[in-house]
Amino acid sequence: MSIGAVLAFLRDDFPEVTISKIRFLEAEGLVEPQRTPSGYRKFSPSDVERLAYVLRMQRDHYLPLRVIREHLDAIERGEAPPALPPAADTRPGPLEEADREMVASADIASGVRLGRAELLAAAEAGEQELAEWESYGLVAPGPDGGYDGEALQVARLVAELGRYGLEPRHLRAMKAAADREIALVEQVVAPLRRHRNPQTRAHAEATARELATLSVRLHAAMVQAGLRTR
């Protein structure tokens, strides 16, 4: 199967998967598709099964890639994979909600471009609220004055927090923390982005997205762990 066919096949069960995600998992050595003489990837049925296993372990059990690789190695040796950790609580907590937000954000962000009035309507906010969000750097228009899918998602979340009494000034710490995380991600991927090889630069973008996802999940996991101790 071509990478496009694999994407179409997997998206029924994993709507959040992208070509960049598949390429990232390949770069991490979790799947090794064959290459045609012209360089195109060709995935076998076992490759697709491995990808589905990786995505399922990430989605359902939140396992890191290192642990998933150990599972796959055990399966290849004909052994039973390590036991999965028991689910302590079936109710969605901050970590699970963060994963859902990441999926929703990816779906919304694709090709979305909104004017100011459209953003206000979608976020159910007023002009004064948006002006305040912008003054604190929480939401920002693009060079053309429009707003993308990420800005819409941020606006909706800021509006939702406002209904609990959290004002933009209270969210400055979150914005500062996000800026520090962005700097960390940039530190990792900057050398890859400067590379002349287009595939290396594409890998840089996939790595940046994966690191961003891990950063959000780490933050959510820490919040979840902190709340459980109180």
Protein Blocks (a to p, Z undefined) as FASTA:
>chain_A
ZZklmmmmmmmmmmmbcfklmmmmmmnopaccdddfkopacddfklmmmmmmmmmmmmmn
opafklmmmmmmmmmnopacddddddfbfbdcfklmmmmmmmmmmmmmnopacdfklmmm
mnopafklmmmmmmnomaccdfkopacfklmmmmmmmmmmmmnopafklmmmmmmmmmmm
mmmmmmmmmmmmmpmblklmmmmmmmmmmmmmmmmmmmmmmmmmmmmmZZ
